[in-house]
Amino acid sequence: MKKTTLLSLCLIIFNLGFSQTTLTEGDIAITGVISVNPDQFSFVLLTDVLSGTAIHFTDKNWLPTGGKFSTIGEGTVTWTATTDLPCGTAISIADTGHITTNTFSATVGNAIESELGFALNETSGDEISAFQGSEQTPTFLYAIHFGNTLGWADTDANVTANRSGVPAGLTNGVNAMNMGNFENGSYNCTTTNNKSLILADVIQTTNWTRTNGTITLTACTYTCTTPTPCVTSVVYDHSGWSGTPDLTTEVQILADYNTSLGSFKACKLTVGAGTSFTVENNTFVEIENDVIVNGNIIVETQANFVQNNKNGTFIVNTPGVSQVNKVTPIKNEWYHYTYWSSPVNAEIIDHAFPDVDNDKTYLFKAENFIDTNGDDIDDDGNDWQIVSGDHSMTPGTGYACMSSKILTYPSTHEVTFEGAFNTGDILASISKNSSNTGIPWNFIGNPYPSAIDFVAFQQANATVIDGAAYFWSHTTAHHDSHAGNEQSNFHQNDYATFTIGSGGAAGASGIIPNKYIPSGQGFFIPGLTNGTVTFTNAMRMADASSNAQFLKNLENKKIANELENKLWLNLTTNQGIFSQILIAYVEGATSYDDGLSYDATRIVNQDFSAFLYSSIDTNNKKYVIQGKSVNGIHENEIIKLGYSTNVDASTIYKLELDHFQGDFLSKNKVYLKDHLLNTIHNLSDAAYTFTSEIGEFNERFEVVFDKTLSATQIDSERTVQIMALDNNTIQFISSQYAINSIDIFNILGQNLYHLQGGGKSKTYKLPKLSSIFIAQIELDSGEVITKKGKR
């Protein structure tokens, strides 16, 4: 879809330099784009930068849940400051050679095409994303989408060559702009003074000239002064609103107000003395800069309260009070845990949990966690440690806490966090003990009075943490037979799981997590190295719906028709056992283990009841979530299921299709093959019941989509071998169907070869292959098989 097919086939590593300024979101703003030849775009620096500072601008598409660039064949222009530059410096970059290699120029500094293929599409739409770092671990600064009516894509399935997801760490309407169905546009210099006000105005399309005709980028003169009072002032009192609040207005609340009357945005917020301001469930408040509380501010369980400017302050003046209320789901017993994280500063354990026994709140010491026998339990039992009542809760840290004994159960647990709301950059430590051969677990939490986007958080910290989060969803009763270091332990199957590439699967509660981590929520995540992760205001959600504990179960087995096919399968028993897995055919995944971003293993202890999992031929892992190639679902596809049970009582097990999405699954039946009983059952119409002995069963069940095929036929149809011969020669052998074509990709996703097939065996000389490569083999049956190969 691009003007050029030039590609750089080498691994691009962008050098940050030794003296450059490290930037973050909002430190620049894109102020203009022209996609009609010659390509041009402009931006303004909103902070001082040192000579040598580099910013990369790419027209590649971003996968919002896959967490990586998608489109092959697009490129990157790198701008570098050649002198120290002040905040407010405006820069324009143009393709002076009309798609000739490395002919870009900049009005200030230097611009080169660091990866060939940068060319803006004026007919179908495109995007420009600005970032520092490498393509593998980018720090995004700003982005703009233009040229079509579709705008930013919410899912990987909706990403095309002309449509991108909002890059990780950016927020649509804050530092990611949708310019709409226009080829060219330029900011009108509406506001040119004060960083916050410039950002607030540049993002508004009403302040741009947008056209499909000829345009010249406007040359604005910017200055970055210390933030000044907001442009206008709006008051809410007993007479109502004196005007309409927005991100340029200072808002004063001088009479009691509840956002059930309306969510709002403001440049600055002051809550007057003697007044009560409540942010109600399913509403939000978004503040650009500072908050001053002289009265009372209350944020309810499912409300979002957001501050944008990382330097904005939150001040509570006596006798003012600020608090965040959280209500848990119903708990059956007082000793059932909730995983917490404080959304306020300097909260004390006894203040937040006043009726909980002083030895029933715990920290997890990741540096102490050592698992050498694979049971996912700390070998010497010193990972969980009791927290005293006078402990001040550290923002970004997770806490496990029981509930009060004085309540009557079943009951919810209502907690009030009181103190100045956390805002700005918040760091949390990540530890990986070198003696630990198991998963390097770390227990952290959302530190804000709003939901955060976990995908944005993980991508911004991808060098330190892996791509899956585990959430406690307590259901199963404790018992001394469950693995652990205490007399009574809780069942690990109660964890719900979310991966950035494939989605979420429920724990024992049956409730599926999404990518939004609610306020006050603690969660486990695997660490990759010793270091720190950073929570930022850009990850916070200013909307009415994201701050729910979890997504509710869907009663209808069909959901919206989408390109990505996903199915959720449940194993249940008449004794109350619940175990769910997710199989997701998504962009970026393969039929192999792609890491925790796509393929999440189930947390399994030796003393479990029963659980379900899927498997991959190349290892013996048990997967609660398995990502597979987006093209891997077809009538000959097989999903291998396994289950393990320690239940020795007479039990009826039930396998059922919880729900699904996707075009293929909406048009095809889902069948379960029981190889033990030699039966095929239609899961799309009804659940399958069976009995079982104690043990682990990896060969009994398969999910298929063509009930006429025998297990032997299906296995043979899937068999394609890749054999490395001498002299860079690779042989491909199909057991039954002829090979139509083969596409070879390197590990960066770049297409190295497109090979014509013919027959069941083909041999090619492929000198450009790296040691590991990906082959997509299309058979004349219509099946596309994706396999990893080695030279």
RAVENKA-V114901 format. One record per backbone hydrogen bond with DSSP energy under -0.5 kcal/mol. CO is the residue of the C=O (numbers start at 0). NH is the residue of the N-H. E is the energy in kcal/mol with one decimal. If there is no record, write none. Layout:
# RAVENKA-V114901
CO_NH_E ; CO_NH_E
This chain:
# RAVENKA-V114901
6_8_-0.7 ; 10_12_-0.6 ; 11_13_-0.5 ; 12_14_-0.5 ; 13_15_-0.5 ; 20_22_-0.6 ; 23_26_-2.0 ; 26_45_-3.2 ; 28_43_-2.2 ; 30_186_-2.9 ; 31_41_-2.0 ; 32_184_-2.7 ; 33_39_-2.2 ; 38_94_-2.6 ; 39_33_-3.0 ; 40_92_-3.1 ; 41_30_-2.0 ; 41_31_-1.2 ; 42_90_-2.9 ; 43_28_-1.6 ; 44_87_-3.2 ; 48_84_-2.7 ; 49_52_-1.9 ; 52_80_-2.6 ; 54_78_-3.0 ; 55_130_-2.5 ; 56_76_-3.1 ; 57_128_-2.4 ; 60_69_-3.3 ; 61_63_-0.7 ; 61_164_-2.3 ; 62_66_-2.1 ; 62_67_-0.6 ; 67_62_-3.0 ; 70_73_-0.5 ; 74_58_-1.5 ; 75_113_-0.5 ; 75_114_-1.9 ; 76_56_-3.1 ; 76_78_-0.6 ; 77_111_-2.0 ; 78_54_-2.6 ; 79_109_-2.5 ; 80_51_-3.1 ; 84_48_-2.7 ; 85_88_-1.6 ; 86_223_-0.6 ; 87_221_-0.8 ; 88_44_-2.8 ; 90_42_-2.5 ; 91_106_-2.2 ; 92_40_-2.2 ; 93_95_-1.1 ; 93_104_-2.4 ; 94_97_-0.7 ; 99_102_-0.8 ; 102_95_-2.0 ; 104_93_-2.2 ; 109_79_-2.6 ; 111_77_-2.8 ; 111_113_-1.4 ; 114_75_-2.3 ; 115_7_-0.5 ; 116_74_-0.7 ; 116_118_-0.6 ; 119_121_-0.7 ; 120_124_-0.7 ; 125_145_-2.5 ; 127_143_-2.2 ; 128_57_-2.3 ; 129_140_-3.1 ; 129_141_-1.1 ; 130_55_-3.0 ; 131_138_-2.8 ; 136_133_-0.7 ; 137_139_-0.6 ; 138_131_-2.1 ; 140_25_-1.9 ; 141_129_-3.2 ; 142_176_-2.6 ; 143_127_-2.2 ; 144_178_-3.5 ; 145_125_-2.3 ; 152_165_-0.6 ; 154_157_-1.0 ; 155_158_-1.5 ; 159_162_-1.2 ; 162_159_-1.5 ; 163_152_-2.5 ; 166_169_-2.1 ; 167_139_-0.5 ; 170_173_-2.2 ; 170_174_-2.1 ; 170_175_-1.2 ; 174_142_-1.3 ; 175_172_-2.5 ; 176_144_-2.8 ; 176_178_-0.7 ; 179_146_-1.6 ; 179_147_-0.7 ; 179_181_-2.1 ; 181_146_-1.0 ; 182_34_-0.9 ; 183_210_-2.5 ; 184_32_-2.7 ; 185_208_-2.9 ; 191_222_-2.6 ; 193_197_-2.7 ; 194_198_-2.6 ; 195_199_-2.2 ; 196_200_-1.8 ; 197_201_-3.1 ; 198_202_-1.3 ; 200_203_-1.2 ; 202_204_-0.6 ; 203_206_-1.8 ; 204_207_-1.8 ; 206_187_-2.8 ; 207_209_-0.7 ; 208_185_-1.9 ; 210_183_-2.3 ; 217_219_-0.9 ; 219_221_-0.6 ; 222_193_-1.4 ; 222_224_-0.7 ; 224_194_-0.6 ; 231_249_-3.1 ; 233_251_-2.2 ; 234_236_-0.5 ; 234_241_-2.2 ; 235_253_-3.3 ; 235_254_-0.6 ; 236_239_-2.2 ; 239_236_-1.8 ; 242_244_-0.6 ; 245_248_-1.9 ; 245_266_-0.6 ; 247_230_-1.0 ; 247_231_-1.3 ; 248_266_-3.4 ; 248_267_-1.1 ; 249_233_-3.4 ; 250_269_-2.4 ; 251_235_-2.9 ; 251_253_-0.8 ; 252_271_-3.0 ; 256_277_-2.7 ; 257_260_-2.4 ; 258_261_-1.3 ; 263_285_-1.8 ; 265_287_-2.7 ; 266_288_-2.1 ; 267_250_-3.3 ; 268_291_-2.6 ; 269_252_-2.9 ; 269_271_-0.7 ; 270_293_-2.7 ; 270_294_-0.8 ; 271_274_-1.6 ; 274_295_-2.7 ; 275_256_-2.2 ; 275_277_-0.5 ; 276_297_-2.6 ; 277_258_-2.3 ; 277_279_-0.9 ; 278_299_-2.6 ; 279_282_-1.1 ; 282_303_-1.9 ; 283_263_-1.1 ; 284_305_-2.7 ; 285_265_-2.3 ; 286_307_-2.5 ; 287_308_-2.5 ; 289_268_-2.2 ; 290_314_-2.8 ; 291_270_-2.6 ; 291_293_-0.6 ; 292_316_-2.7 ; 294_320_-2.6 ; 295_276_-2.9 ; 296_322_-2.3 ; 297_278_-3.4 ; 297_299_-0.5 ; 298_324_-2.8 ; 299_302_-1.8 ; 301_281_-1.7 ; 303_284_-2.0 ; 305_286_-3.1 ; 308_311_-1.9 ; 312_290_-2.5 ; 314_292_-3.0 ; 314_316_-0.6 ; 316_319_-3.4 ; 320_296_-2.4 ; 321_418_-2.4 ; 322_298_-2.3 ; 323_416_-2.8 ; 325_414_-3.1 ; 330_409_-0.6 ; 330_410_-2.3 ; 332_335_-1.3 ; 333_402_-3.2 ; 337_339_-0.6 ; 337_400_-2.3 ; 338_521_-1.6 ; 339_398_-2.5 ; 342_421_-2.2 ; 343_346_-0.6 ; 346_392_-3.4 ; 347_350_-0.7 ; 347_351_-2.3 ; 348_352_-2.9 ; 350_353_-0.5 ; 351_415_-0.5 ; 352_355_-1.3 ; 354_404_-0.7 ; 356_359_-1.8 ; 359_401_-2.1 ; 360_386_-2.9 ; 361_399_-2.2 ; 362_364_-0.6 ; 362_384_-2.7 ; 363_365_-1.1 ; 364_367_-1.6 ; 364_368_-0.6 ; 365_368_-1.0 ; 367_369_-0.5 ; 369_371_-0.5 ; 369_378_-3.2 ; 370_436_-1.0 ; 370_437_-0.7 ; 377_380_-0.6 ; 382_364_-3.6 ; 384_362_-2.8 ; 387_390_-1.7 ; 388_349_-2.4 ; 390_348_-2.2 ; 390_392_-0.6 ; 393_396_-2.0 ; 395_444_-1.4 ; 398_339_-3.6 ; 398_400_-0.5 ; 399_361_-2.8 ; 400_337_-1.7 ; 403_406_-0.6 ; 406_408_-0.5 ; 410_330_-3.4 ; 411_413_-0.6 ; 412_327_-1.9 ; 412_414_-0.5 ; 414_325_-2.8 ; 414_416_-0.5 ; 415_417_-0.6 ; 416_323_-2.7 ; 419_344_-2.9 ; 425_534_-3.3 ; 427_532_-2.7 ; 429_530_-2.4 ; 432_435_-1.8 ; 434_436_-0.6 ; 438_440_-1.8 ; 439_526_-3.1 ; 441_443_-0.7 ; 441_524_-2.4 ; 442_397_-1.6 ; 443_522_-3.0 ; 445_519_-0.7 ; 447_449_-0.5 ; 447_519_-0.5 ; 448_304_-1.9 ; 450_540_-2.3 ; 451_453_-0.8 ; 451_516_-2.3 ; 452_456_-2.3 ; 453_457_-3.2 ; 454_458_-2.5 ; 455_459_-1.9 ; 456_460_-0.9 ; 457_460_-0.7 ; 458_461_-1.0 ; 460_463_-2.0 ; 460_464_-2.1 ; 463_527_-3.6 ; 463_528_-1.1 ; 466_499_-2.1 ; 467_525_-0.6 ; 468_497_-2.4 ; 469_523_-2.5 ; 470_495_-3.4 ; 478_481_-1.4 ; 478_488_-1.7 ; 488_478_-2.1 ; 490_493_-1.8 ; 491_494_-1.7 ; 493_472_-1.8 ; 495_470_-2.9 ; 496_504_-2.7 ; 497_468_-2.7 ; 498_502_-1.5 ; 502_498_-2.9 ; 504_496_-2.6 ; 505_579_-0.6 ; 506_509_-1.8 ; 510_506_-0.6 ; 511_550_-1.5 ; 514_453_-3.4 ; 514_516_-0.6 ; 515_517_-0.6 ; 516_451_-1.9 ; 517_520_-1.5 ; 519_340_-1.0 ; 520_445_-2.2 ; 522_443_-2.3 ; 523_469_-2.6 ; 524_441_-1.5 ; 525_465_-2.6 ; 530_429_-3.1 ; 532_427_-2.3 ; 532_534_-0.5 ; 534_425_-2.3 ; 535_538_-1.6 ; 536_539_-1.6 ; 538_452_-2.3 ; 539_541_-0.6 ; 540_542_-1.0 ; 545_547_-1.1 ; 552_554_-0.6 ; 556_659_-1.8 ; 559_561_-0.6 ; 559_661_-0.7 ; 561_662_-1.7 ; 564_584_-3.1 ; 565_660_-2.3 ; 566_582_-2.5 ; 567_657_-2.1 ; 567_658_-0.9 ; 568_580_-2.3 ; 569_655_-2.1 ; 570_578_-1.8 ; 571_653_-2.6 ; 572_575_-1.5 ; 576_572_-1.3 ; 578_570_-3.0 ; 580_568_-2.1 ; 581_625_-2.4 ; 582_566_-2.4 ; 583_585_-1.0 ; 583_627_-3.1 ; 584_564_-0.7 ; 585_588_-1.6 ; 585_629_-0.6 ; 591_593_-0.7 ; 594_597_-1.9 ; 594_598_-3.3 ; 596_500_-3.1 ; 596_501_-0.8 ; 597_599_-0.6 ; 598_600_-0.5 ; 599_623_-2.2 ; 599_624_-1.9 ; 601_603_-0.7 ; 605_607_-0.7 ; 608_645_-3.8 ; 608_646_-0.6 ; 610_643_-2.0 ; 612_641_-3.0 ; 613_622_-2.3 ; 615_618_-1.7 ; 620_622_-0.5 ; 621_601_-2.9 ; 622_613_-1.8 ; 623_581_-2.2 ; 624_599_-1.3 ; 625_583_-2.5 ; 627_585_-1.8 ; 628_631_-2.1 ; 631_633_-0.6 ; 633_636_-1.8 ; 634_704_-0.5 ; 636_704_-0.5 ; 637_639_-0.6 ; 638_640_-0.5 ; 638_702_-2.7 ; 639_614_-1.5 ; 640_700_-0.5 ; 641_612_-2.4 ; 642_696_-3.0 ; 643_610_-2.1 ; 644_694_-2.2 ; 645_647_-0.6 ; 650_652_-0.6 ; 651_573_-1.1 ; 652_689_-2.1 ; 653_571_-2.3 ; 654_687_-3.3 ; 655_569_-2.7 ; 655_657_-0.8 ; 658_567_-2.5 ; 659_558_-1.2 ; 660_565_-1.8 ; 661_665_-1.6 ; 662_666_-0.8 ; 663_666_-1.0 ; 663_667_-1.1 ; 668_670_-0.5 ; 669_682_-1.9 ; 669_683_-1.2 ; 670_672_-0.5 ; 670_703_-2.4 ; 671_673_-0.6 ; 671_680_-2.6 ; 672_674_-0.8 ; 672_701_-1.4 ; 673_677_-1.1 ; 673_678_-1.8 ; 678_673_-2.8 ; 680_671_-3.1 ; 680_682_-1.0 ; 681_684_-0.8 ; 681_685_-1.5 ; 682_656_-0.5 ; 687_654_-3.2 ; 689_652_-2.9 ; 694_644_-2.3 ; 695_697_-0.5 ; 696_642_-1.8 ; 699_674_-3.1 ; 700_640_-1.7 ; 701_672_-3.3 ; 701_703_-0.5 ; 702_638_-2.3 ; 703_670_-2.9 ; 705_708_-1.4 ; 709_713_-2.4 ; 710_714_-2.3 ; 711_715_-2.0 ; 712_716_-2.2 ; 713_717_-1.4 ; 714_718_-0.5 ; 715_718_-0.9 ; 717_719_-0.7 ; 718_734_-1.9 ; 720_732_-2.4 ; 722_724_-0.6 ; 722_730_-3.1 ; 725_728_-0.8 ; 727_765_-3.2 ; 728_724_-3.4 ; 729_763_-2.5 ; 730_722_-3.0 ; 731_761_-2.5 ; 732_720_-2.9 ; 737_739_-0.6 ; 737_779_-2.3 ; 738_757_-2.3 ; 739_756_-2.8 ; 740_777_-2.5 ; 741_754_-3.6 ; 742_775_-2.8 ; 743_751_-3.0 ; 743_752_-1.4 ; 744_773_-2.7 ; 745_748_-2.0 ; 749_745_-2.0 ; 749_751_-0.6 ; 752_743_-2.6 ; 754_741_-2.5 ; 758_738_-3.0 ; 758_757_-0.6 ; 759_733_-3.3 ; 761_731_-3.2 ; 763_729_-2.8 ; 763_765_-0.6 ; 765_768_-1.3 ; 770_790_-1.8 ; 772_788_-3.1 ; 773_744_-2.8 ; 774_776_-0.6 ; 774_786_-2.6 ; 775_742_-2.2 ; 775_777_-0.6 ; 776_778_-0.6 ; 776_784_-2.9 ; 777_739_-3.0 ; 777_740_-1.3 ; 778_781_-2.1 ; 782_778_-2.9 ; 782_784_-0.5 ; 784_776_-3.3 ; 784_786_-0.5 ; 786_774_-3.1 ; 788_772_-2.3
